[in-house]
């Protein structure tokens, strides 16, 4: 009878203590959240409820399984499993708590007044990479601790340390690309080269930085494609960052028109058009002739907007509305395309056939 009651008492006591401690921790966090609603940490710590309970229950069972005499025939195996579970649960709990602390700090920073959006993107990028670094470090330490719980791994520790130098050289040569991307990710995070949310042009593609990890970076293009690139690309090659510093931009729209185009009326039309556009930020605009050819002139309209997205929309809108206005009000200003005779157009090396009486070439060589 005692062989049955003692294991049930140990397991039941561990479960009851875990449930009671979890309820007490939840109640405490809710009270703290109610008293300090401006502090997001208490709400974020709720994510650690499950790993906290698993850690506590595994610790209680690991400490009391010997006195409970659980699985007498498999005493060592049960202890090994509980140890592994406890190490994994501790790592899980550490990752959740660290993520809550980092996100809480970022949330408090982001709610500050008069913050620069570019600076917020930089801090967000750094916070994301810090979370990934902490997760990777804790996972590696937990995996190493799990392996060291096996006697065979502890016995091999001396020989592994003796050959660590050779293994380090071999691993460095084999993983030089991965290590290069890892250090490039740290350089991006600490050097503020590119941030999440920045508008960039890489490899002829225009898009927005959507995700940054320690080894790769994701660019979301304007047509909703995703380009995954190694972070070493951004440390070894030039690229355009349209959000670096001030995100405001200046755009141009070119028109090829006839020499008789009404430039003064075009300036008035452009000014009225911009005043009715929400994308125009009101900083500057202009319209000038930038080039001429024997048949046309090149007119450049210059406009400004608060960011890359608005400048693209504004350029398309100005191009469309101005061409429509010229076609409707001043069609003579549009470029004229000369149209040749069909015979000349299709057979430029031959003259079109004309009746002899209409030919103005003159008499033949035998004429008198």
Legacy VTK file of the C-alpha trace (Angstrom):
# vtk DataFile Version 3.0
C-alpha trace
ASCII
DATASET POLYDATA
POINTS 368 float
0.000 0.000 0.000
2.836 2.344 0.861
4.392 1.707 -2.557
1.286 3.212 -4.134
0.483 6.057 -1.731
3.986 7.477 -1.574
4.386 8.036 -5.345
0.835 9.443 -5.516
1.583 11.816 -2.657
4.789 13.067 -4.286
3.264 13.522 -7.738
0.016 14.984 -6.390
1.885 17.336 -4.049
4.082 18.561 -6.906
1.058 19.214 -9.107
-0.862 20.997 -6.329
2.119 23.179 -5.408
2.644 24.009 -9.079
-0.993 25.020 -9.567
-1.009 27.074 -6.363
2.235 28.836 -7.218
1.039 29.520 -10.769
-2.229 30.997 -9.498
-0.369 33.164 -6.982
2.033 34.432 -9.667
-0.874 35.259 -12.009
-2.730 37.065 -9.244
0.371 39.070 -8.329
1.021 40.065 -11.944
-2.607 41.182 -12.412
-2.414 43.345 -9.298
0.843 44.911 -10.421
-0.587 45.488 -13.896
-3.648 47.163 -12.384
-1.546 49.449 -10.199
0.953 50.310 -12.937
-0.898 50.130 -16.260
1.774 52.264 -17.911
4.340 49.486 -17.342
3.959 46.788 -20.032
6.344 44.384 -18.268
3.677 42.792 -16.054
1.465 41.985 -19.013
4.376 40.576 -21.006
5.408 38.330 -18.115
2.109 36.446 -18.492
3.748 34.688 -21.447
6.082 32.968 -18.975
3.270 31.243 -17.061
3.554 27.902 -18.817
7.371 27.566 -18.664
7.265 28.676 -15.006
4.827 25.921 -14.107
6.731 23.301 -16.077
9.994 24.358 -14.421
8.510 24.282 -10.924
6.812 20.925 -11.415
9.950 19.372 -12.944
12.078 20.689 -10.070
9.689 19.299 -7.437
9.521 15.904 -9.109
13.294 15.833 -9.625
13.864 16.541 -5.965
11.314 14.034 -4.639
11.360 11.134 -7.066
14.038 9.295 -5.078
12.028 9.290 -1.850
8.874 8.373 -3.785
10.627 5.365 -5.308
9.084 5.979 -8.708
9.748 3.269 -11.306
12.070 1.188 -9.177
13.345 -0.762 -12.139
14.091 2.404 -14.093
15.315 4.686 -11.343
18.250 6.097 -13.317
16.261 6.618 -16.515
13.498 8.516 -14.686
16.044 10.792 -13.028
17.751 11.428 -16.354
14.448 12.344 -18.060
13.425 14.685 -15.236
16.834 16.376 -15.375
16.547 16.931 -19.106
13.018 18.306 -18.731
14.161 20.628 -15.955
17.042 22.006 -18.029
14.810 22.539 -21.055
12.102 24.216 -18.951
14.656 26.536 -17.326
15.944 27.563 -20.753
12.368 28.135 -21.978
11.613 30.269 -18.912
14.823 32.290 -19.320
14.027 33.020 -22.974
10.472 34.170 -22.165
11.594 36.395 -19.290
14.386 37.942 -21.353
11.979 38.612 -24.237
9.521 40.269 -21.840
12.237 42.518 -20.410
13.521 43.563 -23.842
10.054 44.168 -25.308
9.009 46.108 -22.231
11.996 48.402 -22.577
11.244 48.987 -26.261
7.542 49.624 -25.590
8.344 52.250 -22.962
10.834 53.875 -25.314
8.363 53.875 -28.225
5.627 55.582 -26.204
7.879 58.558 -25.446
6.933 61.926 -26.878
8.613 63.527 -29.897
10.500 60.379 -30.932
12.149 60.191 -34.347
10.585 57.404 -36.479
14.002 56.549 -37.914
15.419 56.169 -34.410
12.489 53.950 -33.424
13.182 51.674 -36.397
16.821 51.460 -35.381
15.937 50.530 -31.789
13.382 47.995 -33.028
16.015 46.356 -35.230
18.479 46.173 -32.358
15.828 44.763 -29.998
14.908 42.047 -32.500
18.510 40.989 -32.965
19.180 41.058 -29.216
16.240 38.699 -28.675
17.585 36.324 -31.310
21.078 36.414 -29.815
19.745 35.687 -26.313
17.582 32.856 -27.635
20.506 31.308 -29.510
22.877 31.640 -26.546
20.426 30.148 -24.034
19.580 27.299 -26.413
23.255 26.438 -26.926
23.951 26.489 -23.189
20.887 24.343 -22.476
21.851 21.827 -25.159
25.383 21.623 -23.756
24.052 21.148 -20.218
21.776 18.343 -21.413
24.645 16.565 -23.131
26.867 16.843 -20.062
24.288 14.984 -17.963
25.194 11.787 -19.828
28.234 10.003 -18.309
29.651 9.180 -21.729
29.721 12.841 -22.699
31.459 13.811 -19.443
34.105 11.140 -20.040
34.710 12.497 -23.535
35.038 16.056 -22.284
38.789 15.845 -21.733
39.528 14.599 -25.228
37.166 17.182 -26.733
38.966 19.990 -24.922
42.336 18.624 -26.058
41.238 18.696 -29.697
39.346 21.992 -29.399
42.032 23.918 -31.268
41.933 21.634 -34.305
38.155 21.484 -34.277
37.973 25.266 -34.028
40.131 25.708 -37.120
38.177 23.110 -39.093
34.817 24.569 -38.008
35.973 28.080 -38.856
36.970 27.043 -42.373
33.786 25.041 -42.941
31.441 27.700 -41.562
33.200 30.840 -42.729
30.152 31.921 -44.756
27.824 31.415 -41.790
30.202 33.170 -39.417
30.561 36.025 -41.915
26.792 36.478 -41.999
26.657 36.279 -38.202
29.197 39.061 -37.748
27.530 41.039 -40.528
24.226 40.805 -38.636
25.890 42.156 -35.508
27.467 44.932 -37.566
24.084 45.906 -38.996
22.493 45.933 -35.534
25.236 47.954 -33.858
26.290 50.090 -36.815
22.764 51.243 -37.740
23.315 50.531 -41.445
19.789 49.338 -42.186
16.700 49.000 -40.010
13.357 47.228 -40.081
10.937 49.394 -42.050
13.589 51.140 -44.162
12.923 51.651 -47.865
15.850 50.278 -49.873
16.874 49.537 -53.452
18.993 46.389 -53.758
19.817 44.583 -56.967
17.479 46.874 -58.900
14.530 45.964 -56.658
12.643 48.550 -54.609
11.186 47.361 -51.315
10.956 47.614 -47.536
13.026 45.788 -44.933
10.573 43.373 -43.336
12.782 41.132 -41.184
16.406 41.054 -40.023
18.000 37.978 -38.481
21.575 37.119 -37.607
22.160 35.443 -40.980
19.601 36.704 -43.520
17.390 39.675 -44.293
13.946 39.809 -45.947
12.970 42.606 -48.342
9.247 43.000 -49.146
8.947 44.449 -52.656
6.214 46.788 -53.844
4.467 43.914 -55.688
4.295 41.804 -52.476
7.222 39.519 -53.272
9.746 38.560 -50.606
13.470 38.611 -51.377
15.686 36.782 -48.878
19.278 37.991 -48.902
22.317 37.220 -46.718
23.109 40.090 -44.389
26.693 40.062 -45.682
25.299 41.561 -48.921
24.586 44.817 -47.099
28.048 45.032 -45.581
29.987 44.205 -48.745
28.050 45.970 -51.519
26.565 49.443 -52.028
22.799 49.826 -51.759
20.304 52.689 -51.616
18.588 53.424 -48.313
15.833 55.961 -48.912
14.898 56.085 -45.221
18.360 56.858 -43.905
18.116 60.043 -41.829
15.257 62.095 -43.268
12.683 59.965 -45.159
11.461 62.962 -47.200
12.097 62.670 -50.931
12.122 64.729 -54.138
10.745 63.229 -57.330
10.740 64.228 -60.993
8.296 63.758 -63.861
9.489 64.300 -67.448
7.325 65.325 -70.426
8.377 65.359 -74.083
6.321 68.129 -75.734
6.155 70.284 -78.810
8.017 73.601 -78.871
4.677 75.410 -78.711
3.743 73.972 -75.285
2.266 76.636 -72.921
4.818 76.533 -70.108
3.259 79.282 -67.990
-0.151 77.595 -68.098
1.496 74.278 -67.245
3.060 75.843 -64.146
-0.321 77.143 -63.020
-1.941 73.764 -63.658
0.808 71.923 -61.761
0.546 74.220 -58.752
-3.234 73.803 -58.571
-2.900 70.053 -58.959
-0.370 69.772 -56.124
-2.440 71.869 -53.745
-5.223 69.324 -54.095
-2.990 66.275 -53.521
-2.665 64.847 -50.021
0.649 63.209 -50.979
2.410 66.546 -51.596
4.119 67.782 -48.436
4.177 71.448 -49.529
7.968 71.830 -49.414
8.798 72.559 -53.049
7.730 72.251 -56.669
8.957 73.537 -60.014
8.547 73.123 -63.767
11.378 73.867 -66.193
12.654 72.975 -69.670
15.705 70.754 -69.201
16.501 69.797 -72.816
15.565 70.478 -76.423
15.703 68.572 -79.697
14.901 69.723 -83.228
11.336 68.449 -82.814
10.540 68.416 -79.057
11.413 69.915 -75.697
11.911 68.043 -72.435
9.971 69.518 -69.513
10.760 68.442 -65.952
8.229 68.731 -63.113
9.778 68.544 -59.640
7.655 67.572 -56.611
8.300 66.588 -52.975
6.671 64.157 -50.516
7.196 62.914 -46.983
8.404 59.395 -47.927
9.150 57.042 -50.811
5.636 55.623 -51.009
4.011 59.043 -51.336
6.564 60.287 -53.881
5.817 57.339 -56.157
2.062 57.929 -55.943
2.509 61.667 -56.486
4.709 61.214 -59.561
2.192 58.869 -61.170
-0.662 61.260 -60.371
1.130 64.315 -61.779
2.077 62.449 -64.955
-1.465 61.218 -65.514
-3.291 64.490 -64.731
-0.912 66.721 -66.701
-1.046 64.548 -69.828
-4.845 64.421 -69.596
-5.018 68.221 -69.229
-2.704 68.793 -72.201
-4.651 66.383 -74.390
-7.938 68.052 -73.480
-6.985 71.749 -73.385
-3.798 72.039 -75.474
-3.502 69.132 -77.899
-1.097 71.115 -80.088
1.473 70.879 -77.247
1.774 67.120 -77.556
4.675 65.861 -79.692
3.897 65.351 -83.366
4.881 62.085 -84.962
5.506 62.367 -88.748
3.652 59.757 -90.748
5.204 58.658 -94.051
3.551 57.036 -97.019
2.832 53.340 -96.552
5.127 52.338 -99.425
7.993 54.365 -98.048
7.373 53.035 -94.544
7.401 49.395 -95.603
10.037 49.564 -98.367
12.294 52.495 -97.531
14.893 51.413 -100.149
12.363 51.801 -103.024
10.495 54.795 -104.288
6.728 54.462 -104.612
5.493 53.786 -108.106
4.054 56.872 -109.845
2.685 57.323 -113.347
5.222 58.614 -115.910
3.367 61.882 -116.360
3.551 62.601 -112.623
7.238 61.763 -112.262
9.317 64.881 -111.836
12.698 63.179 -112.186
13.220 64.291 -115.772
13.749 62.605 -119.080
15.794 59.462 -119.454
19.278 59.253 -120.874
17.994 58.711 -124.420
15.728 61.769 -124.461
16.652 64.688 -126.653
LINES 1 369
368 0 1 2 3 4 5 6 7 8 9 10 11 12 13 14 15 16 17 18 19 20 21 22 23 24 25 26 27 28 29 30 31 32 33 34 35 36 37 38 39 40 41 42 43 44 45 46 47 48 49 50 51 52 53 54 55 56 57 58 59 60 61 62 63 64 65 66 67 68 69 70 71 72 73 74 75 76 77 78 79 80 81 82 83 84 85 86 87 88 89 90 91 92 93 94 95 96 97 98 99 100 101 102 103 104 105 106 107 108 109 110 111 112 113 114 115 116 117 118 119 120 121 122 123 124 125 126 127 128 129 130 131 132 133 134 135 136 137 138 139 140 141 142 143 144 145 146 147 148 149 150 151 152 153 154 155 156 157 158 159 160 161 162 163 164 165 166 167 168 169 170 171 172 173 174 175 176 177 178 179 180 181 182 183 184 185 186 187 188 189 190 191 192 193 194 195 196 197 198 199 200 201 202 203 204 205 206 207 208 209 210 211 212 213 214 215 216 217 218 219 220 221 222 223 224 225 226 227 228 229 230 231 232 233 234 235 236 237 238 239 240 241 242 243 244 245 246 247 248 249 250 251 252 253 254 255 256 257 258 259 260 261 262 263 264 265 266 267 268 269 270 271 272 273 274 275 276 277 278 279 280 281 282 283 284 285 286 287 288 289 290 291 292 293 294 295 296 297 298 299 300 301 302 303 304 305 306 307 308 309 310 311 312 313 314 315 316 317 318 319 320 321 322 323 324 325 326 327 328 329 330 331 332 333 334 335 336 337 338 339 340 341 342 343 344 345 346 347 348 349 350 351 352 353 354 355 356 357 358 359 360 361 362 363 364 365 366 367
